[in-house]
Amino acid sequence: MAAVFQSLGRTVIAGIVLLLIIIVVAGAGTGQAISLDMNWSRFFMRWLHVLSGVMWIGLLWYFNFVQIPSMPKIPDEQKPAIGKVIAPEALFWFRWAAMATIATGLLLGWMNGYIAAALSLQKPFHAIGIGMWLGMVMWFNVWFIIWPNQQKALGMVQVSPEEKTAAARKAMLTSRLNTMLSIPMLYCMVAQQNGGL
């Protein structure tokens, strides 16, 4: 079992296998076979949306609740490990989780037939529509403000020391904006199907 957990790839594959076992056993317990129809497709898309959203917002909160506040406490000689190894890897998963979350969310809205009503904030889809708009603003911020400025701040794009400092600040402030927006966004996403708005 230790060999499974020593590799992230094997761990993820084991999680998928465990999921399939649970689906089969739970389905066998009810006496119902899984029907791969449109309802199942919508459910599966929702699961992918939640899965990618957990990674995106989890990394957003990691940056804002752990990494940014911890940086002043790290000795200067250890900071290059964060900037050259951890941050670039985390930012890769962060931006692609944002992309996956937006893509699966828009596909889910289309598959359920409410995308136009939600995006135009029509009742009864105004809650999820607000959540979608907040998510799209956050996605835009990730790809077009945070990521380009992080590339400068981390030295992936060569700029002057002043530009590097300004880029780090802009990325951090925009990340804080996204953290703020994530709170009502998550509420609106959950409120839509649970009558919270």
Buried (B, 14 or more C-beta within 10 A) or exposed (E): EEEEEEEEEEEEEBEEEEEEEEEEEEEEEEEEEEEEEEEEEBEBBBEBBBBBBEBBBEBBEEBBEEBBEEBEEEEEEEEEEBBEEEBBEBBEEBBBBBBBBBBBBBBBBEBBEBBEBBBEBEEEBBBBBBBBBBBBBBBBBBBEBBBBBBBBBBEBBEBEEEBBEBBBEBBBEBBBBBBEBBEEBBBBBBBBEEEEB
